[in-house]
């Protein structure tokens, strides 16, 4: 019986470890938003709904260009504003705005148009990803492995961390006196490196803490998302 119990215990630990390392893939939905934007709450609610859906990696990036109106967004980072501006340049847009949703690095939606966003997610979900991506997280380190079925152009490998939920009371600005629940608030977004899109690539990077980990492989120049995976 002792041997059986020991074997069952080993099997259980193996199953737990395997579950912890299971890679979840999905369509990337980026919302550019701000706590100081009166038009943003419906889009924030839409993102919260998307955050609960399987097959969707919903990410809220708070920008800082609304801060001057009277309320400094507690989640905003200049790098998120720069990311939105880079998308605008790639699409030859002259300006940026909130709320804006970008699906799969390609399709842009102004506001909280739920049906349009859902249609775009469905279309991207049906499009085969040309890149195979897997993640393994172990003792504060993350192993990223990717390969392509066929040679392609360069792509950026990006690591994203986010806070699944947060509650904020707005004291000033356009949303003064209101309290909001925010979902999947991005806290860090960095490029791990540029992949040539040809030879298989394996990276091992720091990923401390227990917040979710997302890796996004995206065509260089803020193009389409080629693959995305998450561990949480």
N, C-alpha and C positions, 0 to 999 in steps of 0.2 A: 504493500500500500504506500509506503514511503516513497518508493521509486516512482509510482504512478502519480502521487501528489506532486513530487518534484518535477516530473515531466509536464504535468498540467500547468504548474506555475511558470515553467519556462515558456510553454506555448502561449500563456496569457500575456507574459511580458513581451513576447515577440509580436503578438497581435496589437498590443498597445503601441509599441514602437512603430509598427507598420502604419497604424492609423494616424499617428502623429506626423509621419512623413508623407502621407498621401498628398499628392499634388492636385489642387483644384484649379481647373482651367475655366476661363470665361471671357466674355466680351468686355473690354475696358470702356467705362463711361466716366468721363471727367466733367465735373461741374465747377465752373469758375463763378464764385459767389462772394458775398460780403455781408457781414453782420449789419453794416450801415446802409444797405440797399433795400429800399421799401418794396421793390419788385421781386426780391430774391426768396422770401419765405415759401411760396408755392413750389419753386424749384428745389429748395432744400427738402421739402416734404416728399417730392418725387424721388429725390436721391435716396431718402430714407427708405422708401418703398423698394427701390431697386436693390438696396443693400441687403434686403431679405430674400432676394430671388436667386435661385440656383442658376449658374451659368453666366452671372453678371459680376464683374468686379467694379463696383461703384466707388468713386473717389471724389471727395470734395476738396477743392483747392481754393483757399480764401486769399483774395488779392488785397493789395493795400492802397489802391488809388481812390477808395472811398473814405479813407481815414480823415481827410481834411474837413469833412462836413461836420464833424462834431463827435464822432465815436470811433475810437481806434479798435479795429477788429483784433480780438485776442488771438486769433489763429492765423492771421495774415502774415505772409512772408514775401519779400521782394522777388524771390526766385519764382514764385508761383505767378506773379504778374509778368515776369520775363518769359515764362513758359507760354502764357496766353498770347503775349505779343509775338513770340516766335511762330506760333500757329497762325497768327494774323499775317505775318510776313510771308509765310509759306503759301497762304491762300490769296495773297495780294490784296488783303483787306487794309483799309486805311486807319481803322480804329478798333478798339476793344470795348466790350460792354459786359455788364452782368444783368441777369444771369445768362450764362452761355454753357451749353452742353456740347461736348465733342465725343462722338462714338467711334471707337476703333481707330482714333487718330486721324480720321478722314471727314466724317459727316458732322456738320455744325448745325446746332439748333438754338434759336434764340428763345429764351423764356422756358416755361414749364409745359411744353406741348407733349403730354404723356403719350398719346397715340403715335405721334411721329417718332418719338424716341423708342417706343416699343417695337415699331415696325423696323427701325434701323437696327436695333439689337437682334431681332429675328433674322434679318438679312445677313448680318455679320456672323451670326451663329451658324448659319447654313454654308458659309464660305470656308472651305478647308484651310487650316493654318499651314503655311509652307514650312514652318519651323517646329521641330520637336524640342520641347523644353521640359526639364524636370528639376525639382528642388528637393534637397535633403537638409534638414536642420538638426544640428547636433551640438549641444554644449556651447551655445553662443556663437556657433559658426554656421554658415550657410554654403552648401555646395550647389552650384548652378551648372547644369550640363545642357548644351544645345547643339543641334545639328540641323542641316537643311537637306531636303530631298533632292534639291538641285541647287547649283551655284547661283547666288544672287548678289545684289549690291551690298554695300556696307550698312550696318545697323547698330544702333546704340542699345546697350544692355543696361537697364535702369533698375535700381532698387528703391522700393517705396515702402514707407512705414506709415501707419495711420492709427488714429484713436477711434475705436468702433462707435462710441457715443459720448456726447457731452452736452450739458445744459448751461445756457448762458442767459443772464438777465441784462438787457440792453438799457442803459441809463440815459443816453443822449442820442442825438442824430435822428434820422428818419424813422427809426424803429423804437424810439424812446418809450420806456415803460412796458415793453413786451419781453416775454421770456420764450426762448426757442430751444428745441432739442435738435442737435445736429448729429448726423451720422457719418461715419467713415471719414473723419477729418484728417487730412494728410498732415503729418508732422515732419516728414523728411522725404526728399526726392533727390536722388543723386545718380549720376551716370557712373557705372562700374567700369565701362570701357567700350570701345568700338570694335565690333566683330566684323571681320572681312566678308562674312556671308558665304564662305566656302568650306574651310576646314572645320571640323567639330571643335567646339570650345568648352572648356571646363574651368570654372572659377570657384575659388573658396574665399569667402569674405566674412567680416564680422557681422553678426546679427543678434546682438545681445538684447535682453528683455523679452517680455512675453507678448508684445503687441504683434498683430498680424504682419506677415512679410509678403510682399508682392514683387515679382520680377516681370518687367515688360521689355520685350524686344521690339524695337520700332525702327523703321527705315530712317536712315540719317536725314537730318533736315526737317524733323517733325512730320514725317510721312505716316503711312499706315502702320498700325500695330500688327506685327507678324506673328507674335505669340505672347501670351500672358498667363501667368500661373500664380497661385497664392497658397500659402500655408497659414493656418490660424487655429 
